[in-house]
Amino acid sequence: PEYKVRVSAFDSVMRFLAGCVLGFASGMSATMISFRFSPISNLKGFIVPTTATAAESEPEPVDADPAYHAADEGGADNEDDVGPFECPEGLTNITTLIKRSGSDKFSTHRYDRYYEHWLKDKRCKPGLKIVEIGAEHGRSLKIWNDYFTSPKTVLGVAYGKDAGGVEKTLGPKTSVIWADLSNNETIQDLISRGPWDIIIDDGSHEPSHMIYSLFSLWKSLKPGGLYIIEDLETNYWRHGKVVYGYELKNTGIGTTAKWSAVKKIEQITQVLARHQIGAKNLTVMPGDESLCSVEWGMNIVKLRKCTPEERAFNPKMNHVICFDRKKMDAWIEEAKSTNPII
């Protein structure tokens, strides 16, 4: 009897551990893709065995965006959104277009190597809508006007800088508005002009502005859309340095997510582990359940929203809880405490 009890206890423990391992492994390949260049280092210490009864297991998640498959404020305009999109032969590559424009996207940053990879599947999408925050001299607008074959809207948001009248030379699909992105009226105007296939933040470079714009405009991004933030180096500059007229506050490599867009996006990246570890409440930014991947480059980051097809293939929420709930809840509370007020 004593032997049987010991075997039974051992068997129960092994079954529980196997459940944890299998639950983690079931979505491993998808997790590795999602965390490209951004491992979940901040969750170290969370993955520890803990007793989980049926009552403690997380319930199947309810989609927080029930209109995701319809033409909502972040939805598809029409069936042409799906792709793939056939391109004509002989198109000029993006490196040449960026060099020709005189933009520092090439001369200083060499973002062309990222944009060539990130944008190629959308280049010939009919009716594409792209907005770039920051339209100094209008150089970027010319790039996008020439790169995309049949865009519906190429919009630049300028603040206190002359866009060189570029919108007058590129045709009716390209336009510039002068606005302050810290103003809620501007945010609402941009949302109403969407939904957007691509949003690029090359604006003030002030980290708190980067965070505010991301949190505000994410819902206006179409499924499958890209949100790109350039010039992340200012997050590492010293406190008090001035960029485009804004004095940086509490910036630097050791700062917190309240002052750093890099730190905040690292926090948002953690939600990509939600399904595999069964943490339904692991959320940082409103709408981040639609986040599909985060990819970091040199001084640039891209966040991509899942398509309905991709969300349909998300792994099921793991019911075997292998993390420390108290640590997780405390981490989520701390992360949300540094979110911008929208």
N, C-alpha and C positions, 0 to 999 in steps of 0.2 A: 504493500500500500504506500509506504514511504517513497519507494522508487517511482511508482506511478504518479504520485503527486508531484515529485520533482520533474519528471518528464513532461507532465502536463503544463507546469509553470514555465519550463524552458521552451516548450512548443509555443505557448502563448506569446512569450517575449519575442521569439524568432518570427512569428507571424506578424506582430506589430512592426518590428524593424523592417521586415520584407515589404510591408505596405508602404512605409516611408520611402524606402529605396525605389520601389517600383513607381510610386507616385511622382517622385522627382525625375526618374529616368524617362517617364512617358512623354515628357515635353522637352527633354534635354536639347534636341537638335534645334527646335524653334527658339529656345531660350538663348542658345549660343549665337544664333543669327541676330536676335533682337538686341543683344548686348554687345554688338560689334564695337570695339574700341572703348567699351565702358562696362567693365565687370562689376558685379554687385558687391564690391568690397565693403560698402557701408552697411551691409546686412550681416557681416560676420558676428557670430555670437547669437544670432536669432535661431539658427537651425540646430535645435537641440531636441532630443526625444522628450516627449511629454505625454502623459496618459490622455487619451481622447476617447470619450464615449460617444455613442450615436447622438446624444443630446448636445455634446460640445462641438461636433463636427460642423463646419460651415455649411449653410444651405446653398443650393444651386443659385448663382447670382441672377438677379433680375436686370435686364438690360436697362441702363440708366438713360438710354437715348432711343426710345421706341420708334421714333420717326427716322431712324438712321438710314433705313432702306428707301425712304421716300425723298421727295425734293424739298427737304427742310432747309434751314438756314445754313446747313453744312452739307446738303445733299447734292445729288447729281442733277444737272439740268436736263439731260436727255440720254438716250441710249448710246449716243456717240461718246459718252464719257468712258466707256469700258475699254476700248482699244483691242488689239494693237493698232497703231496708226501708220499707214504707209507713207513714206517720204519720197519725194522726187530725187533723182540723182543729181550730183554736182553741187550739193549744198556746202557752203563755206563752214569750216569747223569753228567751234566757239573760241578757240585760242586765237585764231586770226581776227575774229570779230572784236574780242576784248582788247587785243593789242592795237588794233586800228582805232578804237574809240579813245585811247589815251587814258583809260580808267586805271586806277591803282589796283584794281582786281588782278591785273597782270603784273605791272611794274613793281609793286611792293609785296603783294600777297600770293601771286600765282594760284588764285582760286580757280583758274580755268581747268586745272586737272580734276577738281571736284565737280564743277558744273558740267563738264563733258559727260561724266558718268551719271550724275544725278538727274539731269534734264533730258537726256537723249530720248527716253520713252515718251516724253510729252512734247517733243519738238514739233511734231506735225499733227497734234491734236486739234481738231477744228473747234473754234469757239473758246479757246483757252483764255483764262483770265489771270493776270499776274499783277501784283502790286509790289513796288519797292519803296520802303520807307527810307527817305534820303535820296534826293534827286539833284544834288549839287552839280551844276554845269550840264545836267541831262545826259551824261556819258553812258550811264547804265541803261537808260531808256532806249538809247539807240541800239545798244547791244541786243536787248530783248526784242525790239521791233524788227531787227534784221535776222535774229536767230529763229524765232518761232514763225512757222510758215503761214498760219491763218489764225492769229489771235483775235479774240473779240475785244479784249481790253488790255492795254498796257498802261498802268497808272503809276505815277511817281508822286510821292508826298514830300514836299519841300518845306523847309522852315528857315526863314531868314536868309536864304541863299537864292541867287538867280540861277534858274535851270537853263539859261542860255536861249530861251525861246525854242528849245528843241521840239516841243510839242507842235509848233506851227509848221515844222519842216517834215515831220514824219507821218502826217496823215491823221484822219479822224479817230483812229483806234487808240492813239497814244495821247495821253493828257497828263497834266500836272495840277495838283492842288496845293495851296499853301496852307499849312495847318500845324497845330501843336498836338503831338500824340499824347501828351499828358492831360489833354482836355477830353472829357468824356463825349462831348459833342462830335469831336473828330473821330473817335472810336466808333460811335454809332453810325456815323456817315460811311465809314469804311465797311462796316458790317452790312449796311444796306446796299452797298455797291457789289457785294459778293453774291454768291459764295465764290471763293478763290481757289484756283488750282495751285498757285504758288504765292507765298508771302515771303519777302526777303527784307530783313531788318538790317539796313546799312545807314541807320539814322544818327542819333546824337552820340552813340557809343557810351552813353552813361548807363552803367549796369542796371540801376533801378528802372530806367526806361525800357531796357530790353525785357525785363521780367514783366513789367506792367503790360507791354504790348502783346507779349506771348499769351499771358493769361486772358487778356481781353479779346484777342482776335482768333484764338484757337478754334472757337465754335464757328467761325465764318469760313474755315478751311474745308474744302470738299473731301469726302472719303477718297483716299489715295493721294491727297494733296501733300505738299511739302512746305514746312515752315523752316526757313534758313536764317540763321543769325551770323553775321560777319563781324570781324574785328573784335574778337573776344579779349584781345591783349589788354584792353583798358581795365578789365577786371583785376589785373595784376599790378596796375600802376599804383604809385604811392598816394596816400591820403593827401588831398589838397591840390593835386595836379589838375589843371584845367583842360578840358576837351570840348571844343565847339561852344565855348562860353559857359560850360557847366563845371563846377568844382566837384571833383570826386570826393566821396566821403567813405571812410573806413574800408577802402579798397586794399588789395594786397593778397598774397597767396594764402595767408593764414586767417582770412576773414570768414564770416559766416554767410549763410544763404540769404540773410536779410540785405546784404550789400553786394552780393556777387551773383550774377546770372549763371556763371559756370557752376557754382555750388547748388543753386536752385535747380538747374537742369539735371545735375547729378542726382538730386533727390527725386525728381520726377522719373528718372530712368528706372528707379527701383520698382515701380509699379509693373514693369514687364515680367517680374517674377510672381505676380499675384496668383495666377492660375496654378502654377506648378507647386507652390507651397500652401495653397488653400487659404490665402489671406484676403478675403473678400473686401475688407475695409482698408486695404493698402492703397490709398489714393492721396495725392498731394495737390494736384491742380484740377479744378472742375473740368470734366470731359476727358480726363486722361485714360478712361477705360477704352477710348478709341485709339490710343497711341499704339503704333505697330512696331516702330524701331527708332533708335537714336544712333546717329553716326557722327563721330567726331573727326575733324580734320585739323590741319594746322591753322589755328586761329579762327575756325569756323565750325558750326555744328548744324546738322539737319535732323529735324523731327518729322516723321512721316505718319500720317493718319491712315489707319487700316481701311481697306475697301470692305464692302459687305461680304464679299466672297472670302476674304481673309479672316474676318471675324467669325464666319460660319465654321472655319476650321481651327479656331482657337481650342486649345486643350480644355477639357472640362475642369471645373474647379475641384481641386484635390480635396477629398473628405478626410484624409488622414493628416491630422495637424501635428507637425513635427517642429514647430517653432515656439518660442516663449511669447505668450500672448501679452504679458505685461510689458516686456521690452518692446514688442512691436507697437502696442498702443502708445507707449511713451514716445517712441521715435516719430510716429505719425503726428502726434500732438505737437511735438517740437517743430517738425517740418512745416506744418500748417501755420504755426505761429509767426513764421517769417514770410508768409504769402502777402502779396500786395492787396490793398483794399480796392476792390473793383466796384 
